[in-house]
Protein backbone atom coordinates (compact mmCIF):
# COMPACT_ATOMS: atom_id res chain seq x y z
CA UNK A 1 0.00 0.00 0.00
CA UNK A 2 1.26 3.46 -0.85
CA UNK A 3 1.55 6.14 1.79
CA UNK A 4 0.46 9.37 0.20
CA UNK A 5 -0.19 12.68 1.87
CA UNK A 6 -3.26 14.48 0.61
CA UNK A 7 -3.79 18.12 1.43
CA UNK A 8 -7.24 18.95 2.77
CA UNK A 9 -8.69 22.44 2.65
CA UNK A 10 -11.60 22.75 5.08
CA UNK A 11 -13.64 25.94 4.71
CA UNK A 12 -16.16 26.03 7.53
CA UNK A 13 -17.42 29.06 9.44
CA UNK A 14 -19.25 27.05 12.09
CA UNK A 15 -16.68 26.24 14.80
CA UNK A 16 -18.59 23.19 16.09
CA UNK A 17 -18.85 21.67 12.62
CA UNK A 18 -15.15 22.29 11.98
CA UNK A 19 -14.19 20.60 15.26
CA UNK A 20 -16.34 17.56 14.46
CA UNK A 21 -14.95 17.30 10.94
CA UNK A 22 -11.34 17.62 12.07
CA UNK A 23 -11.92 15.07 14.85
CA UNK A 24 -13.34 12.57 12.35
CA UNK A 25 -10.44 13.12 9.94
CA UNK A 26 -7.87 12.63 12.71
CA UNK A 27 -9.63 9.50 13.95
CA UNK A 28 -9.16 7.94 10.51
CA UNK A 29 -5.61 9.32 10.11
CA UNK A 30 -6.63 11.64 7.27
CA UNK A 31 -5.64 14.97 8.80
CA UNK A 32 -1.91 14.90 8.06
CA UNK A 33 -2.02 18.06 6.00
CA UNK A 34 -5.12 20.06 6.91
CA UNK A 35 -5.77 23.76 6.45
CA UNK A 36 -8.86 25.20 8.12
CA UNK A 37 -10.22 28.50 6.85
CA UNK A 38 -13.12 30.21 8.58
CA UNK A 39 -14.31 32.20 5.55
CA UNK A 40 -13.60 31.49 1.93
C-alpha positions, 0 to 999 in steps of 0.5 A: 500500500502506498503512503500518500499525503493528501492536502485537505482544505476545510472551509467552515465558518461554524466552529462546532462543525469544523471541530467535528470534521477535524476530529473525524479526519484525525480519527481515521488518520486523514488529517496529516495536512489540513488547512482550516479556513473560517471564511472562503 
